[in-house]
Amino acid sequence: MGNYGNTMDRWYRRAAVLLWPRELAFANRAVMDLAWALDDLQERLRAGDDGLARDDLAGLESLWPTLVRESPGTVTMDRVIEIATLVDDESLARMLIAPFGITAVTPGVARGLGRLAEAYDEAWLRDCISGWFAHSSRPDLGLDAWLATMPGVVAEFRGRPALAAEVLRQGWARVQGRVEAHRSAAPSSWARAQRAALVSPLSGILKAAAAEGDSVLRSEVAQALTADDTFLPEVISIVLQSRSWPEAVQSGLGGELAAYVIEDLQARLARPEREPDDWSIRPPRGCGCRDCGKLAEFLSDPARRVHEWPLAESGRQHIHSIIDGADLPVTHVTRRTGRPYTLVLTKTNALFTLAAARRDEDDAVLRLLLPERG
């Protein structure tokens, strides 16, 4: 039976002796009890035991990013900022705060950053802020939600305009590329949803820029959004949201966006209402291929309602995707006779319903922005 059984002559006692270099004693204990390690560091730094505390921190360098990632409840940014301020060493302070993302910077944390700027300098802290943005560059990591709260964060940098400007420009840089990408994207319900998701972060950036009086950044954002009518629905949403901002912030926003919306809506409402026999549809932005050109001709024709189109399978699938992606009021049915099969496109009465609803929406928005119109 081997070692089986609880007999005295078969009891075994085993032990292990673990050895590590003295300089890693603190790091090994920190892995087991990080809360203790942070408390110990704070206590020693406050007591003036700087030399040994710095050595212990240096021993944590290779482990620190993992500890921050795996212990979010213990390693909070405001606590780390306090230790980084006390350590009085630029490289160790950078090591401590580098693993965080900008989404960890709440208004309360932002207040502590002022102490870091005093302990080191603003240029050093601006470089750290750039690194935090790099760690949170993806929207799915919470960046968009954080950008919506940017006004509260930036407000804590008053008296330090260079820090506020750095946060604003880094935030806009993370959104600007997405704005340009969606401007050239093929029309689709997905693209519209992605543009709508930009309203919250863009509103946060513009509100923060207006509050800080950063007219250069505000104008840059406004120009990007008004270069064409791609973002008109999003600009309307931002302008309507801004009506609830404090009056001083509304003034700081300037009138470019509101003027753009008013001018565009007035121009649309000045056009005659759709005639009962007008079946023209504004073609979506296609890929420029021959089939997209033929589709655009049919859509633009005010007299044609039905188009029978002998088309190979790949062409039919392409036209299906263009129509469905742009949510056009056009049905597409394949008549499976002959070779190639015939794609039958039919404009629906929803064309008139949608046009009337859009006109009513435009008028309602214009009445909000121009009360005298009512």
C-alpha positions in Angstrom: 0.0 0.0 0.0 3.0 2.3 0.0 2.5 5.4 2.1 -1.2 4.7 2.5 -2.5 4.8 6.1 -2.2 6.8 9.2 0.5 4.8 11.0 3.3 6.4 13.0 6.1 4.8 11.1 4.9 6.2 7.9 4.5 9.9 8.8 6.7 12.2 6.8 7.7 15.7 7.6 8.8 17.9 4.8 9.9 21.6 4.8 11.1 24.1 2.3 13.5 27.0 2.7 12.9 29.9 0.4 15.8 32.3 -0.2 15.9 35.6 -2.1 18.2 38.6 -2.3 17.7 41.1 0.5 17.0 43.9 -2.0 13.9 41.9 -3.2 12.4 41.3 0.3 10.0 44.3 0.0 9.0 43.3 -3.6 8.2 39.7 -2.6 6.1 40.8 0.3 4.4 43.4 -1.8 3.2 40.7 -4.2 1.6 38.9 -1.3 0.1 42.0 0.4 0.0 45.1 -1.8 -2.1 47.1 0.5 0.5 46.7 3.2 3.3 47.7 0.8 1.6 50.9 -0.2 0.8 51.8 3.4 4.4 51.1 4.4 5.8 53.2 1.6 3.6 56.2 2.5 4.5 55.9 6.1 8.3 55.7 5.5 8.3 58.5 2.9 6.3 60.8 5.3 8.8 60.0 8.0 11.7 61.0 5.8 13.1 57.5 5.2 13.6 58.3 1.6 16.6 56.3 0.7 15.5 52.8 1.6 11.9 53.5 0.4 13.3 54.5 -3.1 15.4 51.3 -3.2 12.3 49.2 -2.4 10.3 51.0 -5.1 13.0 50.4 -7.6 12.8 46.7 -6.8 9.1 46.8 -7.7 9.7 48.2 -11.2 9.3 45.0 -13.3 6.3 43.9 -11.2 4.5 47.2 -11.0 2.5 47.3 -14.3 1.1 43.8 -13.5 0.3 44.8 -9.9 -1.6 47.9 -11.1 -3.5 45.9 -13.7 -4.5 43.0 -11.3 -5.3 45.1 -8.2 -7.5 48.0 -9.4 -9.3 48.2 -6.0 -6.0 48.5 -4.1 -3.8 50.5 -6.5 -5.9 53.6 -7.0 -4.5 56.5 -9.0 -5.0 59.1 -6.3 -3.1 56.9 -3.8 -0.2 56.4 -6.2 -0.1 60.1 -7.0 0.5 60.8 -3.3 3.4 58.3 -3.2 4.8 59.7 -6.4 4.7 63.2 -5.0 6.5 62.1 -1.8 9.2 60.0 -3.4 10.9 63.1 -4.9 12.4 61.2 -7.8 11.3 61.8 -11.4 12.1 58.3 -12.7 10.4 56.5 -9.8 7.4 58.8 -9.9 7.0 58.1 -13.6 7.3 54.4 -13.0 4.5 54.6 -10.5 2.0 56.5 -12.6 2.9 55.3 -16.1 0.7 52.1 -16.1 -2.5 54.0 -15.7 -4.8 55.2 -18.5 -6.4 58.6 -18.8 -9.8 57.1 -17.9 -8.5 56.8 -14.3 -8.2 60.6 -14.1 -11.4 61.7 -12.3 -11.9 65.3 -11.1 -10.7 64.3 -7.7 -7.5 62.7 -9.2 -7.0 65.8 -11.3 -6.7 67.9 -8.2 -3.8 65.7 -7.0 -2.0 66.2 -10.3 -1.4 69.8 -9.3 0.7 68.5 -6.5 2.7 66.4 -8.9 3.3 69.4 -11.1 4.6 71.3 -8.1 6.9 68.4 -7.1 8.4 68.0 -10.6 7.3 70.3 -13.4 4.5 70.8 -15.9 6.5 69.6 -18.9 7.2 66.3 -17.2 3.5 65.9 -16.3 2.4 66.8 -19.8 4.5 63.9 -21.1 2.9 61.6 -18.5 -0.6 62.7 -19.6 0.3 61.8 -23.2 1.3 58.3 -22.1 -2.0 57.9 -20.2 -3.9 58.8 -23.4 -1.9 56.2 -25.3 -3.0 53.5 -22.8 -6.7 54.5 -23.3 -6.8 55.1 -27.1 -9.6 52.6 -27.9 -13.2 53.6 -27.4 -14.1 50.2 -26.0 -11.6 50.9 -23.1 -13.9 53.7 -21.8 -12.3 56.6 -23.6 -15.6 58.0 -25.0 -17.3 57.9 -21.7 -14.3 59.6 -20.1 -14.2 62.4 -22.8 -17.8 63.2 -21.9 -16.7 64.0 -18.4 -13.7 66.0 -19.6 -15.1 69.4 -18.6 -15.1 68.4 -14.9 -11.5 67.1 -15.1 -10.2 70.1 -17.0 -11.9 72.5 -14.6 -9.5 71.2 -11.9 -6.5 72.5 -13.9 -7.5 76.1 -13.6 -4.4 78.1 -12.9 -2.4 75.6 -15.0 -3.6 76.3 -18.5 -0.8 74.3 -20.1 -2.1 71.1 -18.5 -5.7 71.9 -19.5 -4.5 72.5 -23.1 -2.6 69.2 -23.1 -5.6 67.2 -22.0 -7.9 69.0 -24.5 -5.6 68.5 -27.5 -4.8 64.9 -26.6 -8.6 64.2 -26.3 -9.4 65.8 -29.6 -6.5 63.9 -31.3 -8.1 60.6 -30.2 -11.4 61.6 -31.8 -10.3 63.6 -34.8 -9.1 60.5 -36.8 -12.5 58.8 -36.3 -14.3 61.9 -37.5 -12.3 61.9 -40.7 -12.7 58.2 -41.2 -16.4 58.3 -40.9 -16.6 61.2 -43.4 -15.3 59.0 -46.1 -17.1 55.8 -44.9 -19.7 54.2 -47.2 -23.2 55.0 -46.0 -24.7 52.3 -43.8 -26.7 52.0 -40.6 -23.5 50.9 -38.9 -21.7 54.1 -40.0 -24.6 56.2 -38.7 -24.5 54.5 -35.4 -20.7 55.1 -35.1 -21.2 58.8 -35.9 -24.0 59.1 -33.3 -21.6 57.5 -30.7 -19.3 60.5 -31.3 -21.8 63.0 -30.0 -21.0 62.4 -26.3 -17.2 62.7 -26.5 -17.4 65.6 -29.0 -19.8 67.4 -26.7 -17.4 66.9 -23.8 -14.5 68.2 -25.7 -16.3 71.3 -27.0 -17.8 72.1 -23.6 -14.3 71.8 -22.0 -12.8 74.0 -24.7 -15.5 76.6 -24.3 -15.1 76.7 -20.5 -11.4 77.1 -20.8 -11.6 79.7 -23.5 -9.6 77.6 -26.0 -11.1 79.2 -29.2 -8.4 77.7 -31.4 -9.3 74.1 -30.5 -13.0 74.9 -30.5 -12.8 76.3 -34.1 -10.7 73.3 -35.2 -13.4 70.9 -34.0 -16.2 73.0 -35.5 -14.5 73.1 -38.9 -14.0 69.3 -38.9 -17.7 68.8 -38.1 -19.0 71.4 -40.6 -16.7 70.6 -43.6 -19.7 68.9 -45.3 -23.2 67.7 -44.2 -22.0 64.2 -43.0 -22.1 65.2 -39.4 -25.2 67.5 -39.5 -27.3 65.2 -37.3 -24.5 65.0 -34.7 -24.0 68.8 -34.8 -27.7 69.3 -34.2 -27.5 67.1 -31.2 -24.5 68.9 -29.8 -26.1 72.3 -30.3 -29.3 71.2 -28.6 -27.3 69.8 -25.7 -25.3 73.0 -25.3 -28.6 74.9 -24.5 -28.4 73.3 -21.0 -24.8 74.4 -20.4 -24.1 77.4 -18.1 -24.5 80.7 -19.9 -20.8 81.5 -19.7 -19.9 78.2 -21.3 -22.5 78.7 -24.0 -20.9 82.0 -24.8 -17.5 80.4 -25.0 -18.8 77.9 -27.5 -19.2 80.6 -30.0 -21.9 80.6 -32.7 -20.2 78.6 -35.5 -22.1 75.4 -34.9 -25.5 77.0 -34.3 -25.1 79.2 -37.3 -24.2 76.2 -39.5 -27.3 74.3 -38.3 -29.6 77.2 -38.8 -28.3 77.9 -42.3 -28.6 74.3 -43.4 -32.1 73.8 -41.9 -33.3 77.1 -43.4 -32.0 76.0 -46.8 -33.7 72.6 -46.6 -37.0 74.1 -45.5 -36.8 76.7 -48.3 -37.0 73.9 -50.9 -40.4 73.1 -52.1 -42.1 70.1 -50.5 -41.9 66.9 -52.5 -44.4 66.7 -55.3 -46.7 63.6 -55.3 -45.1 62.4 -58.6 -41.5 63.2 -57.6 -39.7 59.8 -57.0 -36.2 61.1 -57.0 -33.9 59.9 -54.2 -30.5 61.4 -53.4 -28.0 58.7 -54.2 -25.8 57.5 -51.4 -22.0 57.8 -51.7 -21.1 54.7 -53.7 -17.8 53.1 -54.6 -17.7 54.6 -58.0 -18.1 51.4 -59.9 -20.3 51.1 -63.0 -23.2 49.4 -61.1 -23.2 52.2 -58.5 -23.4 54.7 -61.3 -26.4 53.0 -62.8 -28.1 52.8 -59.4 -27.5 56.5 -58.9 -29.1 57.3 -62.3 -32.2 55.3 -61.3 -32.5 56.9 -57.9 -32.1 60.4 -59.2 -34.7 60.0 -61.9 -38.0 61.7 -60.6 -40.2 59.8 -63.1 -38.9 56.3 -62.7 -40.3 54.1 -59.8 -39.3 50.6 -61.0 -36.1 49.4 -62.6 -35.6 45.9 -64.0 -32.0 45.1 -64.2 -30.4 41.9 -65.5 -27.4 41.6 -63.3 -25.0 38.8 -62.2 -25.0 37.5 -58.6 -22.0 39.6 -57.4 -23.5 42.7 -58.8 -26.9 42.0 -57.2 -25.2 41.4 -53.8 -23.3 44.7 -54.2 -26.5 46.7 -55.0 -28.3 45.0 -52.1 -25.6 46.1 -49.7 -25.7 49.7 -50.9 -29.5 50.0 -50.6 -29.7 48.2 -47.3 -26.7 50.0 -45.8 -28.2 53.4 -46.7 -31.7 52.5 -45.6 -33.1 53.6 -48.9 -36.9 53.4 -49.4 -36.3 50.9 -52.2 -37.2 47.2 -52.4 -34.9 44.8 -54.2 -36.2 41.5 -55.4 -34.5 39.0 -57.7 -36.6 37.5 -60.5 -35.0 34.1 -61.0 -35.7 33.6 -64.7 -33.3 33.9 -67.6 -29.6 34.5 -67.4 -28.5 36.5 -65.6 -31.3 36.8 -63.1 -33.2 40.2 -63.1 -32.9 42.5 -60.1 -36.2 44.4 -59.7 -35.8 47.7 -57.8 -39.0 49.5 -56.7 -39.1 52.9 -54.9 -41.7 52.7 -52.1 -44.2 55.2 -50.7 -42.0 55.5 -47.6 -40.1 58.0 -49.6 -42.8 60.6 -49.1 -43.4 59.6 -45.5 -39.8 60.0 -44.6 -39.5 63.3 -46.5 -42.5 64.8 -44.5 -41.1 63.5 -41.2 -37.7 64.9 -41.9 -39.2 68.3 -42.8 -41.2 68.3 -39.5 -38.1 67.5 -37.5 -36.1 70.2 -39.3 -38.8 72.8 -38.5 -39.0 71.7 -34.8 -35.2 72.1 -34.4 -35.3 75.5 -36.1 -38.1 76.7 -33.8 -35.9 75.8 -30.8 -32.9 77.7 -32.2 -34.9 80.6 -33.5 -37.8 81.2 -31.1 -39.0 84.1 -33.1 -39.8 81.6 -35.9 -42.7 80.2 -33.9 
